[in-house]
Amino acid sequence: MKVLVCISHVPDTTAKINFTNDNKEFDKNGVQFVINPYDEFGLTRAIWIKEKQGGTVSVLNVGRAETEPTLRKALAIGADEAIRIDADPTDAFFVASQIAAVIKEGGYDLVIAGRESIDYNGGQVPGMVAAMLKWPFVNACVGMELDGDTASLIREIDGGKEKLSVQLPVVIGGQKGLVEEKDLRIPNMRGIMSARTKPLHVKEAVEANRQTTVGIYEKPAPKGDVKMIDAENMGELVRLLHEEAKVI
Ligand SMILES: Cc1cc2nc3c(=O)[nH]c(=O)nc-3n(C[C@H](O)[C@H](O)[C@H](O)COP(=O)(O)OP(=O)(O)OC[C@H]3O[C@@H](n4cnc5c(N)ncnc54)[C@H](O)[C@@H]3O)c2cc1C
């Protein structure tokens, strides 16, 4: 089983988000980057597949050299090789075109991506990859079992779950449930040392045009001051909600 896990390099969830260049670009200054959490669930599930039935796990990122520590972390967690497409990930179509090109060459049976990347939150890349390859795509997967060339998948739907099966090869968008948080692996010293010698291939981007251009980013308005109202003073609370907050 050859599994490819797509890894998005994203700001840590606790990072303070700011923009630069007249709010046209995300300001990376002082920001700590991590493996996109949805991708980490997928990576751990891929390693379980390898441990149970053999095969290889490759990880892939479309990004500049600054993303290599993130890929090395994936290697330290247990991936066998990493691939970095050396290009700015300028939009979902461009990123998906790069990933699809790697898959066409690589002969993968299963491609695991995250349901969305927690930075730009497009939720578009894996669906586009599947469309480019004419492969099936199942998003929001919370469970997966493999039996030969059939994948039995469970996906989250509004208010419930859907169980379905699909023939490999397939692209899935994964999330928590593929494995649980307690199952995520913290790289140990042996993993960190072996990650240094595992292959990290850097490839040129294939020709592909971006299809969207961001005009401007806008942060939510800062929260207003909190007014404390005495618990006994219900009339004042009603007056403020009516006259100031204008919600009743
Ligand atoms: C310099 C710069 C300029 C940008 N300008 C624009 C712009 O003009 N217009 C615009 O739309 N966006 C822009 N972006 C955002 C960038 O295009 C997004 O990162 C990209 O579209 C992926 O979309 P997403 O993060 O929403 O992915 P999603 O579709 O939400 O990601 C889902 C999954 O796809 C995989 N994936 C996503 N990105 C990657 C990646 N880079 N490598 C490997 N796997 C990945 C991961 O498994 C991820 O969990 C810019 C980003 C940068 C760094």
The ligand as an ORCA input file, in Angstrom:
! r2SCAN-3c Opt
* xyz 0 1
  C       2.287     33.936     -0.541
  C       0.883     33.417     -0.580
  C      -0.054     34.048     -1.373
  C      -1.363     33.567     -1.421
  N      -2.250     34.196     -2.224
  C      -3.483     33.646     -2.375
  C      -4.407     34.177     -3.335
  O      -4.130     35.181     -3.980
  N      -5.600     33.545     -3.484
  C      -5.940     32.441     -2.727
  O      -7.028     31.888     -2.899
  N      -5.099     31.952     -1.810
  C      -3.884     32.518     -1.617
  N      -3.016     31.991     -0.705
  C      -3.468     30.884      0.116
  C      -3.005     29.575     -0.470
  O      -3.371     29.599     -1.783
  C      -3.636     28.407      0.242
  O      -2.735     27.939      1.173
  C      -3.952     27.274     -0.747
  O      -4.957     27.719     -1.611
  C      -4.482     26.064     -0.077
  O      -5.783     26.373      0.345
  P      -6.209     26.074      1.793
  O      -5.089     26.400      2.714
  O      -7.463     26.770      1.970
  O      -6.336     24.478      1.663
  P      -7.521     23.497      1.982
  O      -8.156     23.109      0.715
  O      -8.376     23.995      3.099
  O      -6.600     22.311      2.535
  C      -7.114     20.990      2.683
  C      -5.956     20.042      2.712
  O      -5.229     20.116      1.472
  C      -3.838     19.888      1.726
  N      -3.060     21.092      1.409
  C      -3.459     22.386      1.415
  N      -2.422     23.190      1.101
  C      -1.352     22.382      0.907
  C       0.018     22.604      0.573
  N       0.505     23.846      0.376
  N       0.834     21.531      0.439
  C       0.359     20.267      0.624
  N      -0.909     20.003      0.960
  C      -1.754     21.043      1.097
  C      -3.721     19.585      3.228
  O      -3.861     18.201      3.435
  C      -4.929     20.319      3.801
  O      -5.341     19.806      5.039
  C      -1.726     32.450     -0.640
  C      -0.790     31.830      0.177
  C       0.496     32.293      0.214
  C       1.496     31.599      1.103
*
